[in-house]
């Protein structure tokens, strides 16, 4: 399901600006989280708060695209939620990986 949506999105049918804005916000959350020295296991929740508007816009964009492609809204919503979770997990992993690196003396 996710692979189908990603393939369709890569084909150029979605609102790429919503994806770009969500990604940019996650980068901003990453930098803010780093500056505020939040715990690595708190990053996903922190990013959800910082990027709430962008998450909603991205989710709506994915659902809208899937519905236009012939999927039912009932099937499109879980796919959109899965994509949001994937992005949050990816950026959480990046934050955790960076946080686990200790500077050399």
Rosetta constraint file for C-alpha pairs under 8 A:
AtomPair CA 1 CA 5 HARMONIC 6.45 0.50
AtomPair CA 1 CA 79 HARMONIC 6.79 0.50
AtomPair CA 2 CA 6 HARMONIC 6.10 0.50
AtomPair CA 2 CA 79 HARMONIC 6.16 0.50
AtomPair CA 2 CA 82 HARMONIC 7.46 0.50
AtomPair CA 2 CA 83 HARMONIC 7.20 0.50
AtomPair CA 3 CA 7 HARMONIC 6.01 0.50
AtomPair CA 4 CA 8 HARMONIC 6.17 0.50
AtomPair CA 5 CA 9 HARMONIC 5.99 0.50
AtomPair CA 5 CA 66 HARMONIC 7.17 0.50
AtomPair CA 5 CA 79 HARMONIC 7.76 0.50
AtomPair CA 6 CA 10 HARMONIC 6.03 0.50
AtomPair CA 7 CA 11 HARMONIC 6.26 0.50
AtomPair CA 8 CA 12 HARMONIC 7.01 0.50
AtomPair CA 8 CA 13 HARMONIC 6.52 0.50
AtomPair CA 8 CA 14 HARMONIC 7.85 0.50
AtomPair CA 9 CA 13 HARMONIC 5.55 0.50
AtomPair CA 9 CA 14 HARMONIC 5.37 0.50
AtomPair CA 12 CA 16 HARMONIC 7.86 0.50
AtomPair CA 13 CA 65 HARMONIC 7.02 0.50
AtomPair CA 14 CA 61 HARMONIC 6.79 0.50
AtomPair CA 14 CA 62 HARMONIC 6.93 0.50
AtomPair CA 14 CA 65 HARMONIC 5.68 0.50
AtomPair CA 15 CA 19 HARMONIC 7.13 0.50
AtomPair CA 15 CA 61 HARMONIC 6.06 0.50
AtomPair CA 15 CA 62 HARMONIC 7.94 0.50
AtomPair CA 15 CA 65 HARMONIC 7.99 0.50
AtomPair CA 16 CA 20 HARMONIC 6.07 0.50
AtomPair CA 17 CA 21 HARMONIC 5.94 0.50
AtomPair CA 18 CA 22 HARMONIC 6.10 0.50
AtomPair CA 18 CA 54 HARMONIC 7.01 0.50
AtomPair CA 18 CA 57 HARMONIC 6.04 0.50
AtomPair CA 18 CA 58 HARMONIC 4.89 0.50
AtomPair CA 18 CA 61 HARMONIC 6.77 0.50
AtomPair CA 19 CA 23 HARMONIC 6.13 0.50
AtomPair CA 19 CA 58 HARMONIC 5.73 0.50
AtomPair CA 20 CA 24 HARMONIC 6.03 0.50
AtomPair CA 21 CA 25 HARMONIC 6.07 0.50
AtomPair CA 21 CA 54 HARMONIC 6.37 0.50
AtomPair CA 22 CA 26 HARMONIC 6.23 0.50
AtomPair CA 22 CA 51 HARMONIC 7.08 0.50
AtomPair CA 22 CA 54 HARMONIC 4.98 0.50
AtomPair CA 22 CA 55 HARMONIC 6.19 0.50
AtomPair CA 22 CA 58 HARMONIC 6.59 0.50
AtomPair CA 23 CA 27 HARMONIC 6.32 0.50
AtomPair CA 24 CA 28 HARMONIC 6.28 0.50
AtomPair CA 25 CA 29 HARMONIC 6.07 0.50
AtomPair CA 25 CA 50 HARMONIC 7.58 0.50
AtomPair CA 25 CA 51 HARMONIC 5.83 0.50
AtomPair CA 25 CA 54 HARMONIC 7.17 0.50
AtomPair CA 26 CA 30 HARMONIC 6.02 0.50
AtomPair CA 26 CA 47 HARMONIC 6.41 0.50
AtomPair CA 26 CA 51 HARMONIC 6.87 0.50
AtomPair CA 26 CA 88 HARMONIC 7.97 0.50
AtomPair CA 26 CA 91 HARMONIC 7.05 0.50
AtomPair CA 27 CA 31 HARMONIC 6.31 0.50
AtomPair CA 28 CA 32 HARMONIC 6.09 0.50
AtomPair CA 29 CA 33 HARMONIC 5.79 0.50
AtomPair CA 29 CA 46 HARMONIC 7.38 0.50
AtomPair CA 29 CA 47 HARMONIC 5.52 0.50
AtomPair CA 29 CA 50 HARMONIC 6.30 0.50
AtomPair CA 29 CA 51 HARMONIC 7.52 0.50
AtomPair CA 30 CA 34 HARMONIC 6.12 0.50
AtomPair CA 30 CA 43 HARMONIC 7.83 0.50
AtomPair CA 30 CA 47 HARMONIC 7.65 0.50
AtomPair CA 30 CA 91 HARMONIC 7.53 0.50
AtomPair CA 30 CA 95 HARMONIC 6.64 0.50
AtomPair CA 31 CA 35 HARMONIC 6.15 0.50
AtomPair CA 32 CA 36 HARMONIC 5.99 0.50
AtomPair CA 33 CA 37 HARMONIC 5.79 0.50
AtomPair CA 33 CA 38 HARMONIC 5.37 0.50
AtomPair CA 33 CA 43 HARMONIC 7.00 0.50
AtomPair CA 33 CA 46 HARMONIC 7.54 0.50
AtomPair CA 34 CA 38 HARMONIC 6.60 0.50
AtomPair CA 38 CA 42 HARMONIC 6.65 0.50
AtomPair CA 38 CA 43 HARMONIC 7.01 0.50
AtomPair CA 39 CA 43 HARMONIC 6.81 0.50
AtomPair CA 40 CA 92 HARMONIC 7.25 0.50
AtomPair CA 40 CA 95 HARMONIC 6.23 0.50
AtomPair CA 40 CA 96 HARMONIC 4.94 0.50
AtomPair CA 40 CA 99 HARMONIC 6.57 0.50
AtomPair CA 41 CA 92 HARMONIC 7.71 0.50
AtomPair CA 41 CA 96 HARMONIC 7.33 0.50
AtomPair CA 42 CA 46 HARMONIC 6.18 0.50
AtomPair CA 43 CA 47 HARMONIC 5.95 0.50
AtomPair CA 43 CA 92 HARMONIC 5.80 0.50
AtomPair CA 43 CA 95 HARMONIC 7.18 0.50
AtomPair CA 44 CA 48 HARMONIC 6.15 0.50
AtomPair CA 44 CA 88 HARMONIC 5.83 0.50
AtomPair CA 44 CA 89 HARMONIC 7.14 0.50
AtomPair CA 44 CA 91 HARMONIC 7.85 0.50
AtomPair CA 44 CA 92 HARMONIC 5.79 0.50
AtomPair CA 45 CA 49 HARMONIC 6.40 0.50
AtomPair CA 46 CA 50 HARMONIC 6.23 0.50
AtomPair CA 47 CA 51 HARMONIC 5.71 0.50
AtomPair CA 47 CA 52 HARMONIC 7.89 0.50
AtomPair CA 47 CA 88 HARMONIC 7.45 0.50
AtomPair CA 48 CA 52 HARMONIC 5.42 0.50
AtomPair CA 48 CA 55 HARMONIC 7.53 0.50
AtomPair CA 51 CA 55 HARMONIC 5.96 0.50
AtomPair CA 52 CA 56 HARMONIC 6.29 0.50
AtomPair CA 53 CA 57 HARMONIC 6.24 0.50
AtomPair CA 54 CA 58 HARMONIC 5.99 0.50
AtomPair CA 55 CA 59 HARMONIC 5.97 0.50
AtomPair CA 55 CA 84 HARMONIC 6.99 0.50
AtomPair CA 56 CA 60 HARMONIC 6.04 0.50
AtomPair CA 57 CA 61 HARMONIC 6.11 0.50
AtomPair CA 58 CA 62 HARMONIC 6.24 0.50
AtomPair CA 58 CA 84 HARMONIC 7.99 0.50
AtomPair CA 59 CA 63 HARMONIC 6.18 0.50
AtomPair CA 59 CA 77 HARMONIC 7.93 0.50
AtomPair CA 59 CA 80 HARMONIC 5.31 0.50
AtomPair CA 59 CA 81 HARMONIC 6.84 0.50
AtomPair CA 59 CA 84 HARMONIC 7.08 0.50
AtomPair CA 60 CA 64 HARMONIC 5.94 0.50
AtomPair CA 60 CA 80 HARMONIC 7.86 0.50
AtomPair CA 61 CA 65 HARMONIC 6.12 0.50
AtomPair CA 62 CA 66 HARMONIC 6.13 0.50
AtomPair CA 62 CA 76 HARMONIC 7.63 0.50
AtomPair CA 62 CA 80 HARMONIC 5.65 0.50
AtomPair CA 63 CA 67 HARMONIC 6.09 0.50
AtomPair CA 63 CA 73 HARMONIC 6.82 0.50
AtomPair CA 63 CA 76 HARMONIC 5.20 0.50
AtomPair CA 63 CA 77 HARMONIC 5.91 0.50
AtomPair CA 63 CA 79 HARMONIC 7.88 0.50
AtomPair CA 63 CA 80 HARMONIC 6.08 0.50
AtomPair CA 64 CA 68 HARMONIC 6.16 0.50
AtomPair CA 65 CA 69 HARMONIC 6.17 0.50
AtomPair CA 66 CA 70 HARMONIC 6.51 0.50
AtomPair CA 66 CA 71 HARMONIC 5.50 0.50
AtomPair CA 66 CA 72 HARMONIC 7.71 0.50
AtomPair CA 66 CA 73 HARMONIC 7.79 0.50
AtomPair CA 66 CA 76 HARMONIC 5.77 0.50
AtomPair CA 67 CA 71 HARMONIC 4.79 0.50
AtomPair CA 67 CA 72 HARMONIC 5.76 0.50
AtomPair CA 67 CA 73 HARMONIC 6.01 0.50
AtomPair CA 67 CA 76 HARMONIC 6.72 0.50
AtomPair CA 71 CA 75 HARMONIC 6.46 0.50
AtomPair CA 71 CA 76 HARMONIC 6.30 0.50
AtomPair CA 72 CA 76 HARMONIC 6.09 0.50
AtomPair CA 73 CA 77 HARMONIC 5.97 0.50
AtomPair CA 74 CA 78 HARMONIC 7.46 0.50
AtomPair CA 75 CA 79 HARMONIC 6.81 0.50
AtomPair CA 76 CA 80 HARMONIC 6.25 0.50
AtomPair CA 77 CA 81 HARMONIC 6.20 0.50
AtomPair CA 78 CA 82 HARMONIC 6.02 0.50
AtomPair CA 79 CA 83 HARMONIC 6.30 0.50
AtomPair CA 80 CA 84 HARMONIC 6.32 0.50
AtomPair CA 81 CA 85 HARMONIC 6.19 0.50
AtomPair CA 82 CA 86 HARMONIC 6.10 0.50
AtomPair CA 83 CA 87 HARMONIC 6.28 0.50
AtomPair CA 84 CA 88 HARMONIC 6.23 0.50
AtomPair CA 85 CA 89 HARMONIC 5.95 0.50
AtomPair CA 86 CA 90 HARMONIC 6.05 0.50
AtomPair CA 87 CA 91 HARMONIC 6.24 0.50
AtomPair CA 88 CA 92 HARMONIC 5.92 0.50
AtomPair CA 89 CA 93 HARMONIC 6.06 0.50
AtomPair CA 90 CA 94 HARMONIC 6.34 0.50
AtomPair CA 91 CA 95 HARMONIC 6.10 0.50
AtomPair CA 92 CA 96 HARMONIC 5.99 0.50
AtomPair CA 93 CA 97 HARMONIC 5.93 0.50
AtomPair CA 94 CA 98 HARMONIC 6.12 0.50
AtomPair CA 95 CA 99 HARMONIC 6.00 0.50
AtomPair CA 96 CA 100 HARMONIC 6.12 0.50
AtomPair CA 97 CA 101 HARMONIC 6.75 0.50
